[in-house]
Amino acid sequence: MAEFFSSSEEETEALGARLAAVLPGGSVVAMYGDLGAGKTAFVRGMARGMGLSCRVSSPTFTIVNEYLGERDLIHFDMYRIGGADELFDIGWEDYLNRGAVCAVEWSENVADAFFGDEIVVRIEKLGGTRRKITVEGVELC
């Protein structure tokens, strides 16, 4: 487990880019953090770190956004999902089998959909724009 501190949205994005650079295809990134903590900013950085130049926005109402390129990123927002059964109903296993990196916001809502090999990112608000970001399951220098 590694801890990082961010003082801005840009720093949070930069850490997301660092993580994405070391992730193999098929990785699942389970994200935890309060509303407004910076989960979507982290995913924006992941997209940049994967060489994607698309606009990244929270899929709160669409549930899933796909960002396609040399490396694909599938961005889930489980805020409105009632549990893992609903995630499986929208094709979770199909997404996993594509070999894309899957970033999942509000992972606590679908915790039993994970297989124990996911990368865990926790973003904690410390006040203002300051954040503590904990990454488990992968080495980041």
C-alpha positions as CSV (number, residue, x, y, z in Angstrom):
1,M,0.0,0.0,0.0
2,A,1.2,3.5,-0.9
3,E,-0.1,6.8,0.3
4,F,0.1,10.0,-1.7
5,F,-1.1,13.5,-1.0
6,S,-2.6,15.9,-3.6
7,S,-3.2,19.6,-3.3
8,S,-5.1,20.1,-6.5
9,E,-7.2,18.4,-9.2
10,E,-4.2,18.4,-11.5
11,E,-2.1,16.5,-8.9
12,T,-4.8,14.0,-8.5
13,E,-5.0,13.6,-12.3
14,A,-1.2,13.2,-12.5
15,L,-1.3,10.3,-9.9
16,G,-4.0,8.7,-12.0
17,A,-1.7,8.9,-15.1
18,R,1.1,7.3,-13.1
19,L,-1.1,4.4,-12.1
20,A,-2.4,3.9,-15.6
21,A,1.1,3.7,-17.0
22,V,1.8,0.5,-15.0
23,L,-1.5,-1.2,-15.4
24,P,-1.8,-4.2,-17.7
25,G,-4.9,-4.7,-19.8
26,G,-7.7,-6.3,-17.9
27,S,-7.0,-4.6,-14.6
28,V,-9.9,-3.5,-12.4
29,V,-9.4,-0.3,-10.4
30,A,-11.9,-0.2,-7.5
31,M,-12.3,3.4,-6.3
32,Y,-13.6,4.6,-3.0
33,G,-14.3,8.1,-1.8
34,D,-17.0,10.6,-0.9
35,L,-18.9,12.7,-3.3
36,G,-16.5,15.3,-4.7
37,A,-13.4,13.5,-3.5
38,G,-11.7,13.4,-6.9
39,K,-12.5,10.0,-8.3
40,T,-13.4,11.3,-11.8
41,A,-10.3,13.5,-11.8
42,F,-8.3,10.4,-11.0
43,V,-9.9,8.6,-14.0
44,R,-9.2,11.6,-16.3
45,G,-5.6,11.2,-15.4
46,M,-5.8,7.4,-16.0
47,A,-7.1,8.1,-19.5
48,R,-4.3,10.6,-20.2
49,G,-1.7,8.0,-18.9
50,M,-3.2,5.5,-21.3
51,G,-2.7,7.8,-24.2
52,L,-6.4,8.7,-24.6
53,S,-7.3,12.2,-25.5
54,C,-11.0,12.0,-25.1
55,R,-13.2,14.0,-22.8
56,V,-13.7,12.1,-19.5
57,S,-16.8,12.8,-17.5
58,S,-18.6,11.0,-14.7
59,P,-21.0,8.3,-15.9
60,T,-23.4,8.8,-13.0
61,F,-26.5,8.7,-15.2
62,T,-25.2,6.5,-18.0
63,I,-23.5,4.0,-15.5
64,V,-20.6,3.3,-18.0
65,N,-18.5,5.3,-20.4
66,E,-16.1,3.7,-22.8
67,Y,-12.9,5.5,-23.8
68,L,-11.3,3.7,-26.8
69,G,-7.8,3.9,-28.2
70,E,-4.7,1.8,-28.3
71,R,-5.6,0.9,-24.7
72,D,-9.3,0.9,-23.8
73,L,-10.6,2.3,-20.5
74,I,-14.1,1.5,-19.3
75,H,-15.3,3.9,-16.6
76,F,-18.1,2.8,-14.3
77,D,-20.1,4.8,-11.8
78,M,-21.9,2.6,-9.3
79,Y,-23.5,5.4,-7.3
80,R,-27.0,4.6,-8.6
81,I,-26.5,0.8,-8.7
82,G,-28.2,-1.3,-6.0
83,G,-25.7,-4.1,-5.9
84,A,-23.5,-6.5,-7.8
85,D,-26.5,-8.2,-9.4
86,E,-27.4,-5.0,-11.3
87,L,-23.8,-4.7,-12.4
88,F,-23.8,-8.3,-13.7
89,D,-27.1,-7.5,-15.5
90,I,-25.4,-4.7,-17.5
91,G,-22.7,-7.1,-18.7
92,W,-19.9,-6.7,-16.1
93,E,-18.3,-10.1,-17.1
94,D,-18.4,-9.0,-20.8
95,Y,-16.5,-5.8,-20.0
96,L,-14.0,-7.8,-17.9
97,N,-13.4,-10.2,-20.8
98,R,-12.6,-7.4,-23.2
99,G,-9.1,-6.9,-21.7
100,A,-9.7,-3.2,-21.1
101,V,-8.8,-1.4,-17.9
102,C,-12.0,-0.9,-15.8
103,A,-12.2,2.0,-13.4
104,V,-15.1,1.6,-11.0
105,E,-16.3,4.6,-8.9
106,W,-18.4,3.9,-5.8
107,S,-17.1,0.3,-5.6
108,E,-18.6,-0.2,-2.2
109,N,-22.0,-0.5,-3.9
110,V,-20.8,-3.6,-5.8
111,A,-18.1,-5.0,-3.6
112,D,-19.2,-8.6,-4.2
113,A,-18.6,-8.2,-7.9
114,F,-14.9,-8.2,-7.4
115,F,-12.6,-11.2,-7.4
116,G,-10.0,-10.0,-5.0
117,D,-7.3,-9.1,-7.6
118,E,-8.5,-5.5,-8.1
119,I,-6.3,-2.4,-7.6
120,V,-7.9,-0.4,-4.7
121,V,-7.8,3.4,-4.8
122,R,-9.1,5.3,-1.8
123,I,-9.4,9.1,-2.0
124,E,-10.0,11.0,1.3
125,K,-10.9,14.7,1.5
126,L,-8.6,16.4,4.0
127,G,-10.1,19.9,3.5
128,G,-10.2,22.3,0.6
129,T,-8.5,20.7,-2.4
130,R,-6.2,18.6,-0.3
131,R,-6.6,14.8,-0.6
132,K,-5.0,11.6,0.7
133,I,-4.9,9.0,-2.0
134,T,-4.1,5.4,-1.0
135,V,-3.3,2.8,-3.7
136,E,-3.2,-0.9,-2.9
137,G,-2.4,-3.9,-5.2
138,V,0.2,-2.3,-7.5
139,E,3.6,-0.7,-7.0
140,L,3.9,3.0,-7.8
141,C,7.2,4.8,-7.4
